[in-house]
Amino acid sequence: MLLVAALLSGFLVHPLASPARADTMFGHDISWPQCSEADGGYGLPMPLESTDFVIVGLTRGLAFTENPCLADQVRWARDHGKPSHAYAMGTFPTSSQLSAHGDEGPWDPSTRAGRLSNVGYAAADFAAASMERLGWRPPKVWIDVEPRPAQPWPTGSAVRGQENRSVLEGLMRGLQDNGFAYGLYSYAAGWHEITGDWQLPDVPVWATAGRLDYPDEALDRCSQRSFSGGPVHIAQWYDDTRDYNRTCSGFSF
């Protein structure tokens, strides 16, 4: 932990780092793992009070679930005066979710693609309802797209990749129709496995560098081409205790 703190400080003073900018902010993302074990989490620590911002997870790792500590974590951000975004997991529908939500929504339910998009739309409605109940309207909701062993994305063919895209299209439109700006969180290998290198150059990106191997690694995510071709607004890295984030040049959280 001391090493990571030193590396974090290194972003501000390390001689290899990009020139300091007044608008660069350093923050954390939090969700159900920060809940106590009694609430189904891992009891991981909340961010230090010096954090500049937080990104709060809406779900308990899957669509149509809610982070059991969402209210407490939003209250923490408010009480500490921290600007906040939200993130929601994208997951491929179960058969019961497809039955429950596939027939209603903006898409034609007579097609499988339409039904999948309608389920994605319903998942966005579910996430929006969680925020509405708290009177919390963050300026952006990030859609987390990564392999989920508990509810796997189908992979291995172009047809499956297109079906996954249909779900994500529903999520994006659902958030937009609920009045939320959105972006995408993923990494190159996971995005390729799930969507087949879907390019969305107009959609902002929150890109993870994974475990931090050297002090400037997260900076690389800000300058390298993103997994989806969209502009990278936030770069993330993590260790066993916390997830860390920094804004990229030109983006104001």
N, C-alpha and C positions, 0 to 999 in steps of 0.2 A: 504493500500500500504506500509506503514511503517512497518507493521507487517511482510509482505512478504519479504521486504528487509532485515529485521532482521533475518528471517528464512533462507534466502539465505546465509547471512553471517554465520549463524550457521553451515552450511555445512563445513565451513573451520575451525571452532574453537569448535564446540559442542563436549562435552566430550564423547557422545555416537557415534559420527561419526567414520567411518573407518579411519585408519591412512592416513594422507595426502600423495598424490602422485603427483609428479611433472607434470605428464601428464594429470591430471584431469582438464577438462575445463568446464566452465559454459556459456551457451548461451541461445538463444531465437529462436522460430520459428515465422515467419511473413507471411502474405498473404493479401488477399483482405480486411479483417476487418481493416487493418491499412490504407487503402485508405480513402480519405476524403469522406464525405457524398455525395459531388457532383459527385464523381467517383463511387458511389455505395457501399462504405464501411461504417464503423462505426466510423471512425476517431480515432481509438485506437492508442496509442503512439508507436513509434518505440522503439527498445531497447536502453538502456543507452549505451553511447559510450564505457563504460568499458566492454561490453559483449565480450566474447572470440570468439564466432562464431554465425552464423545465418543459419537457414534452411528456405528456401524461397518457398512458395507455388506457383505452376505453374498455378493453375486453380482458377476459381471463385466458388469453392465448388463442381463442377461436371465435369466429363470427357467432352472433346470437348468444354470446355470454357477456357478462359484465364484470369488470375489475371490482372485486368486493371492497376495495379500499378507495374507489374512485372519489367519493365525496370527501374523504379525509385528505386525499392528496391534492385535490383542487383547493380545499380549504387551506392546506399548507402553503400552496403557491400564493393564494390571496393574502394570507396573514403575513407572509414574508415579502410581499410586494414584487413577486417574480412574474414577468411576462410568461405566457404559456401557450403552447400548441397542444394538439391531441394526436394520437395515432390509433388506428383500428386495424386489426388483423384481417387480411383477406384469406378465406379458406374455401375449398371446393365443397359444394353442398352435399350433405348426406341425403339418402333417399327420402327420409322423412321431411327434411327441409325443402327438398324439391317438390314434394307433395303439398306441403303447407303453403309455400310462397310462389311456386312457379306459375300459377294461373293468374296472378294479379300483378299488375305493373305496366310500364309503358310499352313492353314488347309483346309481340304476337305469341300467345301461349301454345299455338298449334305446332311450333317448331321447338326443337330441343335447345337451340341457341337462345331463342326468346325466353324460354323457361329459365335457363341458367342466368340470363341477364336479370330477369325479374327477381330471382333469389338474391343476387348481388345487390339489387336496388333495395330489397327488404332489409338486408343486413345494414345498409347505410341508414335506413329509417330507424332501425334498432339503435344504432350508435347515436344518431341525432336525438332520439328520445332520452338517452342517458344524459346527454349534455343539457337538453331542455329542462329536465327535471331539476338540475342543479342551477339553472339560470346562468349557464356558462357557455359563451359563444366564442371559442378561440378563433383567431384569424385564419388558421389553417389546420386541416386534418390530414395527416399522412396515412397512406394505405400501405401496410406492411405486407410485402409479398416475399415469402420464403418457404422452404419446405416445412411441413408440419406433420411429424410422425403420427400425432394423435388423430389427424384427419387429413390424409395425404392428398396432394394435388395429383391427378392422373398425368403421367408423363410418358415419353417414349415415342410419340408420333405427332405429326403435324395436326391431325384431327384433335388430339387431346390438348395440344397447345392452343388451338383455336377455341376449344370449349373453355379453357381457363381464362382466355382473354374475354370471353363473353361474360363470365362472372365479374371480372374486374371492370369491364365497361359498365355493368350495372351499379357497382359500388361508386364509381366516379360520378355517374349521372345522378345517383341518389344523393350523394353529398352535395352536388351542385344544386339540385332542386330543393334541398333543405337550406340553401343559402351559405354553404361552406366552400371556401377555396380548398383545393386538395393538392397533394403531391404524392410521390412514390418513394418508399423505402425498400431497398433490396441490395443485392450484390451481383456481380456479373454472372457467376456460375449458377446461382439460384434462379435469377431472372431468366437465363437461357433455358434451364431445365423446365421451368414452368410455362413460359410464354413463347419460347422459340425466338428470342431476340426481337421482340416487339419493339418498334421504335416510336417513341412519343416525344418528339423534340420540343413541344410546347408545354410539357408537364414538368414542374419542378421536381428535383430529386434531393433526397436525404440519403447519402451514400455512406456505407460502413466500410471502415478499413480493417475490421476484425480486431484481433489482439494487436496491441501497439508494439511493434518490433523495433522501431527507432523513432526518435523524437519528431521527425517531420512527416511521418507516414500519413497522418490525417490530412496534412496540407496537400498531399498528392491527389487525394480525392477531389479537392476543389478545382484542380487544374486539368486532370485527366478526363477524357471522354467518359460520360456516365454509362451505366448499364443499358439505359433506354434512350440515350441521346439527348435527354433533357438537361437543362442547366442545374448544376449542383449548388444548392443553397446552404446545406448543412452537411458537415462530415462528422462521422461517429467512430469511436473506438471503445474498447472495453477491457476489463479484467474480471477477476472472479467476484469482485465486490460491487463495482459500479459501472455504468455506461456513461461515457463522456462525449460531449459534442462541442463543435466550434462552428461559428458561422463562416461562410466563405466570403471572399472579397466582393463587395458590391451588394450584398444582401443584408437587409436590416431586419432582424428578428421582430 
